[in-house]
Amino acid sequence: MSQILTFQNAGDLVVLIFLQAVLGFDNLLYISIESGRAPENSQHAVRFWGILIAVFLRILLLFVMIQLIERLKTPFFTFALPGLLTGGVNFATLVFLFGGTFIIYTAFREITHMLSVEHLGTSMGHTGRKSAVSVTALIVVMNLVFSFDSILSAIAVTKVFAVLATAILVSGLAMLLLADTVSDFLKKNRMYEVLGLFILLIVGVVLLGEAGPAAAHATGDETLKIVVFGHEIIPMSKSTFYFSVIVLVVVEIVQSGYQRKLAIERQNQKPRP
């Protein structure tokens, strides 16, 4: 605890709590969407235990990640095909590639499932009920996948484990407090579930972009940046990511308002009996 009680570490803690909150919002969206697949009377428990177990495992993962990233900086494989593929692959590269691919697959699977719904009265994305245990396990796994980005970003701010763990605990508590609220909101506003899945899709793309320079950043060797067909894989900047998310949200809000306006106009234009 004494490690936190310094001016610099206190400042880092504030930054990390904010960072965890921003990067954890997409995680909260996923938890809210996926928990809807569990039996209705178990959904609150699924969210509670899923988040609680995931926070504990995230702290454990943080400790392991700090050790592995420090010990596995050196690329264990390099590509040397000029004009085709060059660069290095280390532990962080694989983490980003796996996390990004898995998140994109999950979001794409849910979106295609929504498009296959035959009856509009059917709850979108929730036609296939699962057991509470299987949904909780999936939430825990996905929470760990989502945590790769936030953990690696957090390690860039500080390597003081006590500060990092405290930030994760605070963000976990915030998720516990907000999970039911977000879930209730999505139940009443089904269109935002689609919005959440497209945000997840962007998050997956962000993680894949981070894989490109991961080995170079760890070693300081710029030649290890992954270059495909002469084009360097450049990660999406955080400002671009936030701007993309804001645009998606604004478009959804404007479109929803416009659809309501059209519905009212059509209702008013109907001939009265």
C-alpha angles and dihedrals in degrees: 000000000000088000090067094049096082128096095243095046092046089053091048090050092055091049092047094049089053091045092049091049093052096042091042095057093082088049090053090051091053092048091050092049098043095045087063088072091066123085108285095243090053100046097095092049091047092054093044098049094036091056094040095051091042093052091052091048091045090058089048090047090049091057092046092045093052090053096044097045090050093048098038101048093117113086112248091199133030131190116222106179104123112214091013112050132345135161142074136281123212135161095282090051091057092046092055094043094050094043095047094046093047094049093047090049092049094048093045091049092053093046093051089047090056091052090053094056107119101195123052090212090064115099108254115249093357103082092108109063118205132193118271091243094054093047091048091050091050092049090051092050094046091046088057091048091051090047093064092078096044094043094050090046090048093050087056088061099046140343095209102123095205091056093046093047092048091053090051092049092051092048090047091053090050090052091050090053096045103036096087092044093052091045092051090048092052091049090055094040106040094173090068089061087068089048090052092053092052089051088054088052090056091048089056091052090049091054092049089052091052089058092068101070098023096107092042093052092049095051102026089235108131092194089071093068110116112250120186119195089342094309120112116226102240120191119237110256117244090240090055091048093050091045091051091051092047091050091051091050094047092047090051093048093047092045092049091050091048092049090052090050092051091048091053092048092050090048091052092047093056111108112253115236 
